[in-house]
Amino acid sequence: MTSARVHLRPLVGDHVIARLPADAPVPTTLLSAPPGNGFVSVTRTPQELSIVCPAAAAPPGATIDGPWTALYVEGPVPFGLTGVVTSLVAPLSAAGCPVFVVSTFDGDVVMVPSSRGDQARELLTAAGHTVTEQSADTSLS
């Protein structure tokens, strides 16, 4: 196991993972919202358009999974630092907790089913990470 230890901050509110057809347009309302309005990630592959967003902003007609609790790894996390995601996923996986990870340029967002959010925070703290209390701030900065 790696010695990578990070600081995580819960993002406010429930999030969902949405799936649309690969050729679907990206919902412009998600990308035009001010940065403080929650975490949004859009990924297009040849098979799908995958969107992570606040539950209230879920795109109509999408296949939805959730709700999920999002924990932001305070960054920037250097690209050369190895084992960060493993150090987060391993204790959750060992406890049978599903995990969905989105990586960004500066950090990572670790998501767990909202019903397991408290357990995830306890597991990550026991693994040596620090997790702050949830605040009203929804931004990633």
Backbone hydrogen bonds in HBPLUS format (Angstrom, degrees):
<---DONOR---> <-ACCEPTOR-->    atom                        ^
c    i                          cat <-CA-CA->   ^        H-A-AA   ^      H-
h    n   atom  resd res      DA  || num        DHA   H-A  angle D-A-AA Bond
n    s   type  num  typ     dist DA aas  dist angle  dist       angle   num
A0130-THR N   A0006-VAL O   3.11 MM 124  6.52 163.6  2.13 153.0 158.2     1
A0074-GLU N   A0007-HIS O   2.87 MM  67  5.70 156.4  1.93 161.0 168.8     2
A0008-LEU N   A0130-THR O   2.74 MM 122  6.12 165.8  1.76 159.9 164.6     3
A0132-THR N   A0008-LEU O   3.02 MM 124  6.50 159.4  2.07 166.0 167.9     4
A0009-ARG N   A0072-TYR O   2.80 MM  63  5.07 150.3  1.89 136.3 145.9     5
A0072-TYR N   A0009-ARG O   2.81 MM  63  5.07 168.3  1.82 140.3 136.7     6
A0011-LEU N   A0070-ALA O   2.83 MM  59  5.49 167.6  1.84 153.8 154.6     7
A0055-ALA N   A0014-ASP O   2.92 MM  41  5.64 168.2  1.94 134.3 133.2     8
A0015-HIS N   A0068-TRP O   2.83 MM  53  4.97 159.3  1.87 145.3 151.5     9
A0068-TRP N   A0015-HIS O   2.72 MM  53  4.97 151.2  1.80 144.7 151.8    10
A0016-VAL N   A0053-CYS O   2.87 MM  37  5.72 156.6  1.92 165.4 172.7    11
A0053-CYS N   A0016-VAL O   3.17 MM  37  5.72 154.4  2.24 149.2 156.9    12
A0017-ILE N   A0065-ASP O   2.92 MM  48  5.20 164.1  1.94 153.9 159.1    13
A0065-ASP N   A0017-ILE O   2.88 MM  48  5.20 146.7  2.00 145.4 156.1    14
A0018-ALA N   A0051-ILE O   2.65 MM  33  4.98 173.8  1.66 159.5 161.8    15
A0051-ILE N   A0018-ALA O   2.85 MM  33  4.98 163.9  1.88 144.7 149.1    16
A0019-ARG N   A0063-THR O   2.81 MM  44  5.05 149.1  1.90 143.6 153.6    17
A0063-THR N   A0019-ARG O   3.00 MM  44  5.05 162.2  2.03 149.3 148.1    18
A0020-LEU N   A0049-LEU O   2.87 MM  29  5.02 158.3  1.92 148.1 155.0    19
A0049-LEU N   A0020-LEU O   2.93 MM  29  5.02 159.6  1.98 142.9 142.2    20
A0024-ALA N   A0021-PRO O   2.97 MM   3  5.31 167.4  1.99 119.1 122.1    21
A0030-LEU N   A0027-PRO O   3.10 MM   3  5.80 143.9  2.24 116.8 125.0    22
A0032-SER N   A0028-THR O   2.96 MM   4  6.06 137.1  2.15 150.9 162.8    23
A0037-ASN N   A0034-PRO O   2.94 MM   3  5.66 162.3  1.97 131.6 133.7    24
A0041-SER N   A0052-VAL O   2.87 MM  11  5.03 150.8  1.96 141.7 147.5    25
A0052-VAL N   A0041-SER O   2.86 MM  11  5.03 158.7  1.90 145.5 152.4    26
A0043-THR N   A0050-SER O   2.83 MM   7  5.14 162.3  1.87 156.9 161.4    27
A0050-SER N   A0043-THR O   2.74 MM   7  5.14 167.9  1.76 166.0 163.6    28
A0045-THR N   A0048-GLU O   2.86 MM   3  5.34 171.4  1.87 165.1 167.8    29
A0057-ALA N   A0054-PRO O   2.87 MM   3  5.41 152.9  1.94 117.5 126.3    30
A0058-ALA N   A0055-ALA O   3.26 MM   3  5.42 166.8  2.28 113.9 114.0    31
A0062-ALA N   A0059-PRO O   3.35 MM   3  5.84 157.1  2.40 133.5 133.1    32
A0114-SER N   A0067-PRO O   3.05 MM  47  5.65 174.4  2.05 124.8 125.6    33
A0069-THR N   A0112-VAL O   2.71 MM  43  5.40 164.8  1.73 170.5 172.8    34
A0112-VAL N   A0069-THR O   3.00 MM  43  5.40 152.4  2.08 147.8 155.8    35
A0071-LEU N   A0110-VAL O   2.80 MM  39  5.16 156.1  1.86 147.3 155.6    36
A0110-VAL N   A0071-LEU O   2.87 MM  39  5.16 159.8  1.91 156.8 153.0    37
A0073-VAL N   A0108-ASP O   2.76 MM  35  5.19 177.6  1.76 169.3 168.4    38
A0077-VAL N   A0106-ASP O   2.69 MM  29  5.66 136.6  1.87 132.7 147.1    39
A0081-LEU N   A0078-PRO O   3.08 MM   3  5.44 158.6  2.12 111.8 118.5    40
A0087-SER N   A0083-GLY O   2.89 MM   4  5.95 153.3  1.97 144.6 151.3    41
A0088-LEU N   A0084-VAL O   3.21 MM   4  6.53 129.9  2.48 141.7 154.7    42
A0088-LEU N   A0085-VAL O   3.11 MM   3  5.15 138.3  2.29  98.0 109.9    43
A0089-VAL N   A0085-VAL O   2.84 MM   4  6.03 166.6  1.86 160.1 163.8    44
A0090-ALA N   A0086-THR O   2.91 MM   4  5.63 165.7  1.93 148.3 152.7    45
A0093-SER N   A0089-VAL O   2.77 MM   4  5.88 166.6  1.79 166.7 171.2    46
A0094-ALA N   A0090-ALA O   2.91 MM   4  6.03 159.7  1.95 151.6 157.2    47
A0095-ALA N   A0092-LEU O   3.13 MM   3  5.26 134.1  2.35  97.7 110.1    48
A0097-CYS N   A0092-LEU O   2.89 MM   5  5.11 162.8  1.92 152.6 147.0    49
A0096-GLY N   A0093-SER O   2.88 MM   3  4.93 160.8  1.91 108.2 113.5    50
A0100-PHE N   A0111-MET O   2.90 MM  11  4.98 152.4  1.98 141.9 147.0    51
A0111-MET N   A0100-PHE O   2.73 MM  11  4.98 153.5  1.80 154.5 162.3    52
A0102-VAL N   A0109-VAL O   2.94 MM   7  5.14 159.5  1.98 145.9 152.7    53
A0109-VAL N   A0102-VAL O   2.73 MM   7  5.14 155.6  1.79 153.8 162.1    54
A0104-THR N   A0107-GLY O   2.74 MM   3  5.26 171.4  1.74 166.1 163.3    55
A0116-ARG N   A0113-PRO O   2.76 MM   3  5.42 161.2  1.79 124.1 130.8    56
A0117-GLY N   A0114-SER O   3.19 MM   3  5.06 170.7  2.20 108.0 109.2    57
A0120-ALA N   A0116-ARG O   2.86 MM   4  6.08 159.0  1.90 156.1 162.7    58
A0121-ARG N   A0117-GLY O   3.02 MM   4  6.28 159.4  2.06 150.9 155.6    59
A0122-GLU N   A0118-ASP O   3.07 MM   4  6.35 159.2  2.11 149.3 154.8    60
A0123-LEU N   A0119-GLN O   2.88 MM   4  6.14 161.4  1.91 155.4 160.6    61
A0124-LEU N   A0120-ALA O   2.89 MM   4  6.04 163.7  1.91 154.6 158.8    62
A0125-THR N   A0121-ARG O   2.98 MM   4  6.08 154.5  2.04 144.9 151.9    63
A0126-ALA N   A0122-GLU O   2.93 MM   4  6.10 159.9  1.97 148.2 154.0    64
A0127-ALA N   A0123-LEU O   3.01 MM   4  6.22 132.2  2.25 136.7 149.3    65
A0129-HIS N   A0124-LEU O   3.04 MM   5  5.57 153.2  2.11 160.7 152.5    66
A0128-GLY N   A0125-THR O   2.97 MM   3  5.25 161.0  2.01 111.3 115.5    67
